[in-house]
Amino acid sequence: MSEIIAQRVIEESVPGKQVTLAHVIAAPIQEVYESLGVENNGAIGILTISPYEAAIIAADIAGKSAGVTVGFLDRFTGSVLLNGDVESVEVALESVVSGLKNLLDFEVVSVTKS
């Protein structure tokens, strides 16, 4: 009689300290603003960060570095949405990426723009 051995694999997500997306949408269509529930201020900045709680730090850095509004912050997914004029959103995202890299030794991506 042959013995059947079952293997159980447990996969777990263990995020490192990283910024995985830093993107400026320079002139979103109006439907994007409406679906997000934020005002049309010229641009939207999007960040995804892990560990997720670092989204709080990112929003604070962004708000202190440029004239942006935090449109959305989710400490359970690491998502941050900023809005403001294009230049302010760009400055804010660059400050977040630089700050997290230099202060907290995060792995970061370049800020992109569309």
N, C-alpha and C positions, 0 to 999 in steps of 0.2 A: 504494500500500500504506500503510495507516495504522499508526502506531506506537503500541503500548500501553505506557503508562508506569505502573509499579506504585509505589505509595507505601507506605512502611513507617512506621508510627507507633509510637513507643516511649513508653509511659506509665510514669512513675516516681512513687512516693510520696515526697514530701519533707515530712516532718512539721515543723511549727513547734514552738515551745515552748508546749505547752498541756496543760491538764487537761480531758479531754473528758467525764468522768463522775466524780462524787463522790456516792455514794448510800449511805444507811443503811437497812438492812432491820432494823426494830426487833424483830421477833419471828418469825424464819423458821420454817417448818414443819420438823419433825425430819428429813425426807428431804433437805432442803437441806444440813444439817450432815453427814449421813451421806455424801451424794454428794461433798461437798467434803473430807471427812476431817478436819474440825475439830470442836472441842468446842463444845457448846451453852453459850455464856456470856451469852446474852441478845440479842446483836445482831451483825450482820455489816456491815462497811463495804467498799465496792467503789470502786476508783479505776482509771481508765485514763489514761495519761500518755504524751506524746511530747515529746522523744525518749525512747525506751524505757528507756534507762539511768537516767533521772531517777526511775524507780520505786524505785531504791535510796535516793535522797535522800528521797523521800516516805515510805518505810518508816521511815527513821531519824527524821525529823521526827515522825511519828505515835507512834513508840515513846517518844520523849523528852517528848512533850506530854501523854500520858494513859496510863492503865493498860490498854493494848491488847496483843494478841498478833498478830504477823504470821503469818497462816495460810497465805499464799501470796504469792510475789514472783517475777515473771517479767521479767527484764531484756531479754528478746527480744520481748515483746509490750507491755510497759508496764503490765501488770496487777498490782494489789496488792489483797489481801484481808486485812482486819483483823477481829479479833473481840474482844469484851469486852462489858461492860454498855453499855446504850444511850447513857448520858451520855458515857462515855469514848470510844466510837466517834465520836459527834458532835463532841466536842472535838478528837479526833485528825484527823478529816477537815477541820474548819474550820482547824486549824493547818497542815495540809498545803497546802490551797488558798491560805491567806494567805501562808504562807512562800514557796511557789513564785512567787506573784505579786509579793511585795515584795522578795524576795532575788534572784530570777533573772528577773524581768520576764516571767513566763508569762502567757498568756491563760488565764483560768479560768472555770469554771461555778460556779453556786451549789450548795451541798450540798443534796441532796434527801433525802426520807425516806418510807418506806412501812411 
